[in-house]
Amino acid sequence: MNAFKCGLIAIVGRPNVGKSTLLNRIIGQKISITSRKAQTTRHRVMGIHTTDEAQFVFVDTPGFQTRHGSAMNRAMNKRVRETLSDTDVVMMLVEAGRLTREDRQVMALLPGDRPLILAVNKIDYARDRAALMAYLQEVAAAHAFTEIVPVSAKQGSNLGELLKTLQAHLPENPPLFDEDDVTDQTERQLAAELIREKVFRLCGEEIPYAVAVTIDKFEEEGNLRRIFATILVDRDGHKAIVIGKGGEKLKTISTQARLDMERAFDGKVYLEVWVKVKGGWADDVRMLKSLGID
């Protein structure tokens, strides 16, 4: 019988390449928020997938930032570098058919002393087989990857092969978590992230990345959770956008977040959300520390 394997796997890549979508698909539920906006993931989020033979502890990192120089972005980039040095295997994601300057910048950060697996995502959009093969040759020449695996996070295609490839490079260790654990995030942390996801998704390009969510109170009464939260924005105009005409946008944000929480927590949720203006919070080191971005 083969020895049990367990290890930490960093998921890295430029923003919006599908890291959180891939993690959620492998785990089988939402533990990392997704949107089309850059900087959706700000924290180091662990997703845990356990089989009879191995425990995969995925670490979803923020997309490495090259365009913004705020304290928040510097903290996020620092978190990516720390994660790369702490894990057993590094898995980088790129988008099939695209190899950008930002992709190459991430490649330049990859460590040379551990297995590097390249997952080529969104192959469901690559209709031309010959073009896909040419692209795979291009990325193979761009960096010394240990192995390259084409996948589709959205469709779930070829994830079994990806897990098999990752397992081959994990060290022999006992499991770090119980077999039923799927994340190291607390319910309080996940609640804040689910609200922030809805702001990004429902406010579109009208709201820039400078949005944060704080959980002011989190109470449990049996199977009911009472959650009181505040959405922090940078200026009055952003507050008006989040609230919407007659409060309709904020109501929709709250409703959709509450429904996601009820699915994640397997119980009823009472949710109240306010919006508050706090200018310059993304450059406030103390504020970032309170949000876990440091």
Phi, psi and omega in degrees: 000133181290146178291148180291143180244145178203136179191169180265134182238114177282134173255116183232163179159170177291166179300148172068024180265352175109019183298310182292323178298317179297315180299313180299322180294317180293317182289328179097005175200166183282116173235348179227129189283156184227147169194174179280351182282145169294157176069021177298309176275124179244341186249164172278109184252125178264132173241134188243125178234120185242132174240183178293338187252341188202159170237119180263117178253097183276139177242106180277119183257159172299150173296135183294127188265130178239352188254341183237143185246022182291166177301324179298315181293323176296320178295320180294319179294323176299320179297322178298313182297319179296319180296319179300327182277347186260349191255164182274326181225144176246127176245116178260141175253137168231166181260126182309128178089354181231127173228097189266172175300322179295322176301315182293327177294322176294318179302324181294340180271346188294136180289153181257007187247019178207164182300136178242111180255128177259119174260117180269105188272165175065036178291345177293341177268350182271090184284329184271109184297318181295320179295322178296317180296321178295322179294317179299324176293324180295314182289330177295327179279340185284334182201156182276076178281145179292314177211156179234128182231117175284136181216169167229108179295320183295316182270344183080017184284134173065019180288331176298318178293322178297314180296321178298318179294314180296318182301323181298337183254001177282147177284160176282113182209154170289162181296147177272336184231163174296154186294339179270351180289139178240345179200161174263000179288142174280163177298325179298314179296316182294323178301314179298318181293322180294324176293316181298321178302317181293325176299312180299316185288320188269340179262355174057217183280357181292332182252124177285184185294342186283067175230134177225162179229131174246144174262111184279328179207136179224108184241144176242129175231095184064240181264006181256137174245129176255118186236128178240122188228158176233130173268121179264129176235169190272336183206166184300322180299325178290324178299317180297322179294315182295320180288318178077171181295122180065016180081009186293320182295315179296323178297318179293317177303312182295317182296312181294321177295318180299317180296320177295320178296318181297324176291318183290322185266352180055050179187171181286147180230131169256121187234129171239133183230131174245165176238133183226139177272126175220090184299139175074018185296330183290348175248008180266103186301320180296318179295317179299321180296320179294334178271359180081018179250089181208000000 
